[in-house]
């Protein structure tokens, strides 16, 4: 279905010209020659986007913008103005307008602004439609964790999620799930209906990172032909997740500190302060105190980020989470890959537990996906495991209640622990548990007697 655009302008020639241009692109066009009429048409038809002239008879464009936003805050509005009243256009941006076009403007600029505005609105709609799904996916109680340190980390994250402005610093090796925890905090917070924007500070070249975060005005540098809205501005009222914060250039760290302190920033090529309301969550796999000593990280920024620190232990230090996590991934990839795996054989489980998982949870997930993509079976078997996992030189599984206390356990004890995990996974359904374990139901009953 074509996007609908309402054009509000008191000049009939302008209305007809814009109508003709935008209809050629494929949009459905509605017209109004006054602010009052425009409000009526808007309330009746609820268009996707509104183009409003600032200078209108009766109520002006600013008042039209206010009433549109009061009726539907998600509607995208672009203002049309003459250079002489550009201050009004800037005021309209503060009130929620997406962009403004200075008369006379190029048709190409109009088309680009409209296309970007509709893309933004589409993104907002997708966020609203998927937020409940995301909440369900990142619900804390559904996260597989048996290890005490991991359980404690999740408890802290759950508590801090409801404090919508508190800054969180997530620490841990690459692949432990820092991004997953950041999303869980966002989707269990009062900001869940707003944007969650993630940016990897190590993945974007230094000369582009600032413009990505803060945006820029036309003419800010050689290739800056149009205004670019930065990620902080897009995330207004939502959450910005800065992953690998230790790799952020020192020159940018001061600006991030200002955003944290003042909730404002300046686009490149501009002098106007833009006020925002964002929560910042950061993550790193480096020791920030060591980075401070080496002159790579600002000490004042560290203390501002380190309000609530959360450390996620590596998978090798929480081996009791390996099988629950693997079973969770099996459920996920059954749906994604249209498979019907029900569990893991005992021999395969022993090998999974023995591996040290240098790539942490990410490595485990990738291994499970690879196995399920290449095989169709009722359970993951020893023969399905990649060679690098089967040839692991790690000592035989250490299941531990804490990192400080480690104990080797017998094969019999390992079997008991695994049976208990599978029963938890099936909600106590012994028939399902027997299928996952690959044994007869009577055998399971016999083993359960020995467990008791």
C-alpha positions in Angstrom: 0.0 0.0 0.0 1.3 3.4 -1.0 2.3 5.8 1.8 -0.1 8.7 2.2 1.1 12.3 2.5 -0.9 15.4 3.6 0.3 18.7 2.2 -0.9 21.8 4.1 -0.2 25.1 2.2 -2.3 28.2 1.5 -0.8 28.6 -2.0 -2.9 26.6 -4.6 0.0 26.5 -7.1 2.4 25.0 -4.5 -0.2 22.4 -3.5 -0.7 21.3 -7.1 3.0 21.3 -7.9 3.9 19.2 -4.8 0.9 16.9 -5.5 2.1 16.2 -9.0 5.7 15.6 -8.1 4.9 13.2 -5.2 2.2 11.3 -7.0 4.7 10.5 -9.7 6.8 8.8 -7.0 3.8 6.7 -6.0 2.5 8.4 -2.9 -1.1 9.0 -2.1 -1.7 12.7 -1.7 -4.1 14.7 0.5 -4.4 18.5 0.3 -5.4 21.3 2.7 -5.2 25.0 2.1 -5.3 26.1 5.8 -4.2 24.9 9.2 -7.7 24.3 10.4 -8.6 22.2 7.3 -5.3 20.4 7.6 -6.1 19.3 11.2 -9.5 18.0 10.1 -8.1 16.1 7.2 -5.3 14.7 9.4 -7.7 13.4 12.0 -10.0 11.8 9.4 -7.4 10.1 7.3 -4.3 9.7 9.5 -1.7 10.1 6.8 1.8 8.7 7.2 3.5 12.0 6.7 2.6 15.7 6.8 4.2 18.6 4.8 3.3 21.9 6.5 4.0 25.5 5.5 5.0 27.5 8.5 3.2 30.6 7.3 -0.6 29.8 7.1 -3.7 31.9 7.5 -5.4 31.3 10.8 -3.4 28.9 12.9 0.2 28.8 11.8 2.4 25.8 11.0 3.8 25.6 14.5 0.3 25.2 16.0 -0.6 22.6 13.3 2.6 20.7 14.3 1.6 20.8 18.0 -1.9 19.5 17.3 -0.7 16.7 15.0 1.8 15.6 17.6 -0.8 15.7 20.3 -3.1 13.5 18.2 -0.4 11.0 17.1 3.2 11.5 18.3 4.5 9.0 15.8 3.4 11.0 12.7 6.4 12.4 10.8 6.1 16.1 10.0 8.3 18.1 7.6 8.1 21.9 7.7 8.3 24.2 4.7 9.7 27.7 5.3 11.3 30.8 3.8 14.8 31.7 4.9 13.5 34.9 6.7 11.8 32.8 9.3 14.3 30.0 9.8 14.2 30.6 13.6 10.6 29.3 13.5 11.8 26.2 11.6 14.4 25.5 14.3 11.6 25.9 16.9 9.5 23.4 15.0 12.4 20.9 15.2 12.4 21.2 19.0 8.7 20.5 19.0 9.2 17.2 17.1 9.3 18.1 13.3 11.6 15.6 11.4 13.1 18.2 9.0 12.5 21.5 7.3 12.8 22.6 3.7 13.9 26.1 2.8 12.1 27.8 -0.1 12.9 27.5 -2.9 14.0 23.9 -2.5 15.1 21.4 -5.1 12.6 18.6 -6.0 15.4 16.1 -5.3 15.8 17.5 -1.8 12.0 17.1 -1.2 12.0 13.5 -2.4 15.0 12.6 -0.3 13.6 14.2 2.8 10.2 12.5 2.4 11.8 9.1 1.7 13.9 9.3 4.8 11.1 10.6 6.9 8.8 7.7 5.8 11.7 5.3 6.5 12.0 6.6 10.0 8.2 6.3 10.5 8.3 2.7 9.2 11.1 2.0 11.7 9.0 3.4 14.6 6.0 1.3 13.6 8.2 -1.8 13.5 9.5 -1.0 16.9 6.0 -0.7 18.3 4.8 -3.9 16.6 7.8 -5.9 17.8 8.5 -4.6 21.3 6.3 -7.2 22.9 8.1 -10.0 21.0 11.4 -8.5 22.1 10.3 -8.3 25.7 9.3 -12.0 25.6 12.7 -12.9 24.0 14.7 -10.9 26.6 12.7 -11.7 29.7 15.2 -12.2 32.5 13.5 -15.3 34.0 14.0 -17.1 30.7 17.7 -16.6 30.6 19.6 -19.9 31.1 21.7 -19.5 34.2 22.6 -22.0 37.0 26.0 -20.4 37.9 25.8 -18.3 41.0 27.9 -15.4 39.6 25.7 -15.3 36.4 22.5 -15.4 38.5 23.8 -12.5 40.6 24.7 -10.5 37.4 21.1 -11.1 36.1 19.6 -10.0 39.4 21.5 -6.7 39.3 20.5 -6.2 35.6 16.9 -6.8 36.5 16.9 -4.3 39.3 18.7 -1.6 37.3 16.4 -2.1 34.2 13.6 -0.3 36.0 15.8 2.8 36.8 15.4 4.3 33.3 18.3 6.8 33.5 20.9 4.9 35.4 24.1 4.2 33.4 25.2 0.6 33.2 28.7 -0.7 32.3 28.8 -4.4 31.2 32.1 -6.1 31.4 33.2 -9.5 30.1 35.1 -11.4 27.4 34.0 -11.3 23.8 31.1 -13.5 23.1 29.8 -13.8 26.7 26.5 -12.1 25.9 27.0 -8.4 26.8 24.8 -7.2 23.9 22.0 -9.7 25.0 22.1 -8.3 28.5 22.0 -4.7 27.3 18.9 -5.5 25.3 17.3 -7.3 28.3 17.8 -4.2 30.4 16.2 -2.0 27.7 13.2 -4.3 26.9 12.5 -4.6 30.6 12.7 -0.9 31.3 10.2 2.0 31.0 11.9 2.9 27.7 11.0 -0.5 26.1 8.6 1.1 23.6 11.4 3.4 22.2 14.5 2.8 20.1 17.3 0.6 21.2 20.3 1.6 19.1 23.6 -0.3 19.2 26.9 0.9 17.9 30.2 -0.9 18.0 32.9 1.7 18.7 35.6 -0.7 17.3 33.8 -1.4 14.0 33.4 2.2 12.7 36.5 4.2 11.5 37.4 7.0 13.8 36.7 9.7 11.2 33.1 8.4 10.8 32.2 7.6 14.4 31.5 11.2 15.4 29.2 11.9 12.5 27.4 8.6 13.1 26.8 9.4 16.8 25.9 13.1 16.4 25.0 13.7 12.8 25.9 16.7 10.7 24.6 19.8 8.9 25.0 20.5 5.2 28.4 21.7 4.4 30.0 20.4 7.6 32.6 18.6 5.4 33.1 18.0 1.7 30.5 15.3 1.2 27.9 16.6 3.6 25.2 17.7 1.2 22.2 17.0 3.4 21.5 17.0 7.1 22.2 13.6 8.8 20.4 12.7 12.0 22.8 11.0 14.4 22.2 7.9 16.4 21.8 9.8 19.7 19.1 11.9 18.1 17.3 8.9 16.6 17.4 7.2 20.1 15.7 10.1 21.8 13.7 8.7 24.8 15.2 5.3 24.1 18.6 3.6 24.8 22.0 3.9 23.2 24.3 0.9 23.6 27.9 1.7 23.0 29.7 -1.6 22.6 33.5 -1.9 23.0 33.6 1.6 24.6 37.3 1.2 25.4 38.0 1.5 21.6 36.4 5.0 21.4 38.9 7.7 20.4 39.9 10.0 23.3 38.7 13.0 21.2 35.1 11.6 21.3 35.2 10.5 24.9 34.8 14.1 26.1 31.7 14.6 24.0 30.2 11.4 25.3 30.8 12.7 28.8 28.9 15.9 28.0 26.0 13.9 26.6 25.9 11.9 29.9 26.2 15.1 32.0 24.0 17.5 30.1 21.8 15.2 27.8 22.7 17.5 24.9 25.1 17.7 21.9 25.9 19.7 18.8 25.7 18.3 15.3 28.9 18.7 13.2 28.8 22.0 11.4 26.3 23.5 13.8 26.3 25.6 17.0 22.8 24.7 18.2 22.5 22.5 21.2 20.1 19.6 20.7 18.5 18.3 23.9 17.8 14.6 24.1 16.6 12.1 26.7 18.6 8.8 26.3 19.9 6.1 28.6 23.4 5.0 27.9 24.6 1.4 28.4 28.2 0.6 27.6 30.2 -2.6 27.3 33.8 -3.6 27.1 36.0 -6.7 27.0 39.0 -4.7 28.2 40.2 -3.6 31.7 39.2 0.1 31.7 41.4 0.9 34.8 44.4 -0.5 32.9 43.3 1.6 29.8 43.2 4.7 32.1 46.8 4.0 33.3 48.0 3.7 29.7 46.3 7.0 28.8 43.8 5.4 26.4 40.6 6.1 28.4 39.4 9.2 30.4 39.2 8.6 34.1 36.2 11.0 34.5 34.3 9.2 31.8 35.0 5.8 33.5 33.5 7.0 36.8 30.5 8.4 35.0 29.9 5.1 33.1 30.7 2.9 36.1 27.5 3.7 38.0 26.2 0.1 38.0 29.0 -2.3 36.8 27.9 -5.8 35.8 30.5 -8.5 35.0 29.5 -11.6 33.0 31.8 -14.6 33.7 33.2 -16.5 30.8 31.5 -19.8 29.8 34.5 -21.9 31.0 33.9 -20.6 34.5 30.2 -21.5 34.5 30.1 -24.9 32.9 26.8 -25.7 34.7 25.2 -23.3 32.2 26.5 -25.0 29.0 23.8 -27.7 28.7 20.9 -25.4 29.6 22.2 -22.8 27.0 22.7 -25.6 24.4 19.1 -26.8 25.0 17.8 -23.2 24.6 19.7 -22.8 21.3 18.2 -26.1 20.1 14.7 -24.7 20.7 15.6 -21.6 18.8 17.1 -23.3 15.8 14.3 -25.8 15.6 12.1 -22.9 14.8 14.7 -21.1 12.6 15.9 -24.1 10.6 12.7 -26.1 10.7 14.3 -29.0 12.6 12.9 -31.3 15.3 15.9 -31.9 17.6 14.8 -32.9 21.1 18.1 -32.9 23.0 21.7 -34.0 23.3 23.1 -37.5 23.7 25.0 -38.2 26.9 28.3 -38.7 25.0 27.9 -35.4 23.2 27.0 -33.6 26.4 30.2 -34.8 28.1 32.3 -33.4 25.2 30.4 -30.1 25.3 31.1 -29.8 29.0 34.8 -30.6 28.5 35.4 -27.9 25.9 36.8 -24.6 27.2 34.7 -22.4 24.9 37.2 -19.6 24.1 34.5 -17.9 22.0 32.1 -18.2 25.0 28.3 -18.3 24.4 28.7 -17.1 20.9 30.9 -20.1 20.0 28.4 -22.5 21.6 25.5 -21.0 19.7 27.4 -21.2 16.4 28.3 -24.8 17.0 24.7 -25.8 17.7 23.6 -23.9 14.6 26.2 -25.6 12.5 25.2 -29.1 13.7 21.5 -28.5 13.2 22.0 -26.9 9.8 23.9 -29.9 8.5 22.0 -32.7 10.2 18.5 -33.9 10.7 18.1 -36.0 13.9 16.2 -36.3 17.1 19.2 -35.4 19.2 22.8 -34.0 18.9 25.1 -37.0 18.8 28.9 -37.2 19.4 29.4 -37.8 15.7 27.7 -34.4 14.9 30.2 -32.4 17.0 32.9 -30.5 15.1 36.5 -31.9 15.2 37.8 -29.0 17.2 35.2 -29.6 19.9 35.8 -33.4 20.0 39.6 -32.9 20.2 39.3 -30.4 23.0 42.3 -30.7 25.4 40.4 -29.2 28.3 40.2 -31.3 31.5 37.1 -33.3 32.0 34.1 -31.2 33.0 34.4 -29.2 36.2 30.9 -28.4 37.4 31.2 -25.7 40.1 29.0 -23.7 42.4 31.6 -20.9 42.3 34.8 -20.0 40.6 36.7 -20.3 43.9 35.6 -23.8 44.7 36.2 -26.4 42.0 35.7 -30.2 42.2 36.1 -33.0 39.8 33.1 -35.2 39.8 32.4 -38.8 38.8 30.7 -39.8 35.6 27.8 -41.1 37.7 27.5 -37.7 39.4 27.7 -36.0 36.0 24.9 -38.1 34.7 22.7 -37.3 37.7 23.3 -33.5 37.1 22.5 -33.8 33.4 19.2 -35.7 34.1 18.2 -33.0 36.5 18.9 -30.3 34.0 16.8 -32.1 31.3 13.9 -32.6 33.7 14.0 -28.9 34.5 14.0 -28.2 30.7 10.9 -30.3 30.2 9.1 -28.9 33.2 9.2 -32.3 34.9 7.8 -34.2 32.0 9.5 -37.6 32.3 8.4 -38.9 28.9 9.9 -35.9 27.1 13.0 -36.2 29.3 13.5 -39.9 28.4 13.3 -39.0 24.7 15.9 -36.2 25.0 18.1 -38.5 27.0 17.7 -41.3 24.4 16.7 -43.9 27.0 13.5 -45.9 27.8 11.1 -44.4 30.3 11.6 -47.3 32.7 15.3 -46.7 32.6 14.7 -43.1 33.5 12.6 -44.1 36.5 15.4 -46.5 37.6 18.0 -43.7 37.4 15.7 -41.3 39.2 15.5 -43.7 42.2 19.3 -43.6 42.5 19.3 -39.8 42.3 16.9 -39.6 45.2 
